[in-house]
Amino acid sequence: MRCLALAEIFEQQGLRCLFACASCPAALQLRLQQAGMGFLPLQETEDSEALAVLQPQLLVVDGYHFSSAYRQRLSRLAERVLVLDDGAASHPDQAQLHASHVLNSSAQARPEDYCQRAAGAELLLGIEYAPLRQEFLQIERPSQPSQPVQPNRVLISFGGSDILNLGLRLSQRLLDCHPQLCIDLVIGAAASDQQADKLADDLLARHAPRLQLQRNCQQMARLMGQAELAISAAGSTLLELAYMAVPSIALVVADNQAPALLSPYSQWFHSLDFRRQQDLDRLCQLTLEQLANHASLQQQRQALKQLPVAQKTRQIPCMLGFQNLNQEPQTP
């Protein structure tokens, strides 16, 4: 999603974008096609002829499993190499990034994290550079979204894949114990399997219309805008929620999300560690407590509106050196 957000920004400026992926769910490939983006399937981390033939002006590299040697090979393919990074904690081996530019939109990103890993690279650090999609950027902050917040409406999202079916299990418990609650459950393109589909059908049969399932959702800004509270995996969705000023409970379900347990994220959101034990009872209790405290929710909303989320995001193409942006489209 963050790569798609960047692609939308580049294409708005007259640049053409192509996605090269070793693995991509069919629903996401269709979404790229509908957005007019090119798509190139790769074999694992193949980078030789398939990528070199493109002669890109800009190569955006986003992945958790790339070695220094592989990144170095990629760096020879383009004059500009923008690496999307989650910080030093994502690379315990301190792998060299081999980048001309580094984008880390974490609130905890610091220049000293890159003294060795990206020496000489231009650093775009902090929530000011959050790569948000156009559906968010077209909403001016800190003004309110067009639709009003709906009391007792909860948005639940665990990203593109929810291998533990936490979203469905949590929805079931909350709907059973709160008769006025309405839930928008976002199910990612890679989160569907036979067990999940059966549980989803059972829940819909019991709780429709209080439960709305959103598959491969392309209207996240609208859903966030009407939610009184959100429950989300502690990934990049947190920056979208902060932009929309939605009080949220952040669940850390992967190691690269662990920074959400620390300041300043722990000051913005209620954060729970779900990596080793999924305490759904505690989560349900916290959710109901939050919904019952309307004054606290309003205070959280106002505090989130003051954060400088995505203030510099639209400037990213210029910072990468694309100055003649309104001329004939180029191919990054």
C-alpha positions, 0 to 999 in steps of 0.5 A: 500500500505504501508503494501504491501511495508513492506511485499515485504521487509520482503519476500525478506529477506525470511519471509512469510507474511499474511494480516488479514483485516476486509475490503479489495476490491476484486482487492486488494485481487487479487493483494495480491494473485498474489504477493503470500501473504496470506489473512485472512478475519476478522470480524470487529476487531476480534483478538482472535482465528483467529490471535492467531492460526497464532502464528506470530513472528511479527504483523504489525498493521495499522489502524485509528480506533483501541482503546487502549484496542484492541491494548493491546489485539493484543500486546499479540499475538506476541513478536514484534508488529510494529505499523504504525502511522501517528503521534499524530494528528491521535489520539486526545485521545492519545491512547496507541499504545502498540507497541515494534516498531513504524514506522512513516515516516512523516517528522514531526515525533518526539520522544517526540510524543511517550513518553507516547503513546509508552513508551519503543518502538523502534522508526523508524521515518522520511522519511528515513523509508518510506515504498516504494514498490520494484518498487520504491526501485529498482530505485536508487536515485538520478539518473534519471528514465529510461524513460524521463519526457514528457512535459505537462504530468500530473499524477493525483492520489487520492489514493484507493478511490476517493468518490468525483470523484475529479480525473475525474472532474479535468481531465475533466477541464484540458483537456478542457482548455489545448489542449496539455495536456496529463493525466494519471489518476490513479483510485484506487481499491475502487474508482469505482461506476456507476456515476464514470464509466459513467464519465470516459467513457464520458471522454475517448470518448472525449479525448482519447488518451490524457487521459489514465485511470489506474485502480488498477495500478501496475506501479506507478513508471513508471507513476511518472517517465514520469510525468512533474507534479503530482496532488495527495491526500496528503497521503503516495503517497507524499513520492513516488513522493518525491522519484521519484523527481516529482514536485507535487500539494498535496491536503488535502482531509482528516484530517490525511493528514493535516500535508501536509499543514505545513513545510516541506511538504509545502516547497516541494510541493504546498499544498491545503486544499480540505476538506471543499471546492473543488476549482477546478478553483483554482487548474486548474489555479495553474496546468497551472501556474506550467506547464508554468514555466519549470525553477521552475519545474526543481528547484523543481526536483533537490530539491526533489532529495536531500531528504533522502527518504527511505534511511533506508527502506531496514534495517527495518527487521534487526531493528526488530530483524530478523538477520538470514534472508537468512535461511528457510522462517519464518512466521511473 
